[in-house]
Amino acid sequence: MLKLYHTKAIIEAGCDEAGRGCLAGPVFAAAVVLPNVPATRLAQLLQDSKKLSRPKREEIAEIIKQDARAWAVASVDNKEIDEINILNASIFAMHKALDKLKAKPHGIIVDGNRFKPYYDTPHICIVRGDATYMSIAAASILAKTHRDKYMAHIHNEYPVYDWLSNKGYPTPHHKEMVRLHGLSPYHRRSFKIREQLKLSL
């Protein structure tokens, strides 16, 4: 079972992002504040989102929304990613999610090893935080499920890239479709996809 909190007796928000390594689409981030004593069902269900099936993630996402003290999801689109780079966009998306929380945190725990100060709120970066702390795991699930839904939506505009299946990640089929059909308006130009393809195909 994952740990409930990093620092006891404060309002602590867990943050994580989804879609950082994709060739197309926005990066999504979520922030989650859990109750001091979370519902038993949530404590039993939460785990690293990468270990969960898509239907299970969607099921747990709804439970998180019901049981969390506060939660929020935000995104930064591919055009802004190109302007400020993916690292800054990921952190900006997390800041935007924190801005939307109804319960303002006294501390922030973030998955990974890079973050920028959010006003004067103390934060700590935790590598593999989504496999360690419940609030980060919850944020990971919300970020991924919201992003998956977005990519399924834009798949209807550009079905040739099969975003319904690959969610924008650089699968062989996705790269082959870029080689054949070029880039869509949702592709991240700053990722230099054409240059990557010349090296890998």
N, C-alpha and C positions, 0 to 999 in steps of 0.2 A: 504494500500500500504506500502511496506517495505521502510526503510530508505535507502538513497543512500550511505551515508558514515558515518563513525564515526568521522573522523577528516577532516575538510574542507581544500581544497586547497593543498592537497598533492596527490601523486600517491599512492593509497591505494589498497592492495591486500586482498581479502577475501579467506580464506582457510577452507576446510572441508575434511573429509575422509568418506569412505564407506567400510563396511565389517569388522568392528572391532569385532563384536560379532559372526562371522561365525565360523563354525568348519573346513571349508576347503577353499582353495583358497587364493589369495593375499588380502592385504588391498590396496585400491586405494585412492589417494588423488588428489585434484585439487586446483589450485590457479587461481583467476580471478581478473583482473583489468578492471573496467568498465569506460566508458567515464564520464567526469564531468557532462554531460547532456546525459543520455542514451536515446536510441530510445524509443518512446512512447510505442511501442508494447512490448518491454522488461520490461519496468516499470510496465505495466499492467499484464504481464504473470508471473513474478517471484514470487514464494512463496515457503514455506517449501516443499522440495522434497517429504517428507513422505505423504503429502496431495494430491499428484498428481498421476494419473494413469500412468502405464508404457508408453502407447502411447503418453500421454501429456508430460511426462518427455523427451522422445526422440525428440518430436517436439521442445520443448523449448531449449533443448541442442543444436540443430542446429542453432537456433536463437542467442543463447549466443555466439557461435563460430563466427557468422557473425558480431555481434554488439559489442563484447567486445574489449577493447583497447588491451588486451593481455589475453591469457589463456594457461594453461598447465595442463596435467594430468600425474601422475607417480604412480608407484606401488612398493610394497615390497612383495616378494613371501612368501609362507608358510614356506620354509626352513629357511629364514632369520628371519621370525617372531619367529620361535622356538629358534633361537640363541639369539635374543636381546629382546624378549617379545613384546607383541602386542602394548603396549603403546609406547615404543620406535620406533617400526616399523611404527606406525601411524604418529608419528611426523617426522620420517625420510622420509616417503613418501611425506609429506607436504613440507619438505625442498627440496626434489628432484623436486617437481613441481615448487617451487619458483625459483630454479636454471634454469629452462627451460623458464621462462617468458621472452618475448622480451622487455617488459617495466619493468624496475627494480623498485620495490616499495620503497617508503619512509616510509611506515608504513604497518603493517600487522594486520588484525583482524581475529581471529581464533574461530571457533565454539568449545564450550566446556570449560573446566577449566584447561587444561594442555597443555603446549607447552614448547619448549626449544628455547633459543635465536637463531635467524638466523643472523649470523654475528653481525653487530651493528645496525641492523634495528629494531626500536621500534615495539613492538607488544602488543596486548591486547587480552585476552581470554574472550569470551562472551558466557555464558550458554544460549542455545536456540538462538544462533546467526543466525542460518539458518532461523529462523522465525522473525528476526529483521532487518537484513541488506541484501541488494540486492546482493552484491558481494559474501557473504557467501552462500546465497541461490543458486546463480549460480554455485559456486564451488561444493556444495552438489549435484546438479543435474548432473554436468559433472562427478564427481567421481562415482556416482551411475550408470549412464548409461554406462560408460566405464567398470565398474566392471560387470554389468549384461551381457554385450556382451561377456566378457571373460568367465564367468561362463557358458553361453550358449555354447561357443566353447568347453570347456573341458567336458561338459555334453555328447558330442558325443563320448568321450573316455570312460566315465564311466556312462552310462545312468541309471544304477541301483540306483544311489543315487538321481536321479530326480533333479539335480542342475538347470535344465531349469526352474523349478517352485520355488524351495526353495532358489536358489542362494548360497547355502552353509550354510544357517541358520539352527539351530537345531530344525527342525520340527519333530513331532513324526515319520513320515515316514522316514525321513533322518536318525534319530537315530536307527530306527528298521533295516534299510538296513545296517548300520554299524554293528549292533549286528549280523546280519546274514552273512554278506560278509567281515567284517573286514574293515581296513582302506585302502584308496587309497594313492598313492604318493602325492596327493594334500592336504590331511588332516593335520591339525596342531597338531603335537605330543605333544607340550607343553601345549595344552589345556586339556590333560589327559582325552580324550574322553571315553576310556574304563572304567575308574574309575567313570566318570559321569553316564555312562550307568548302571553300577552295582547298583548305588544308585536310578536311576530313572526308571529302567525297571525291 
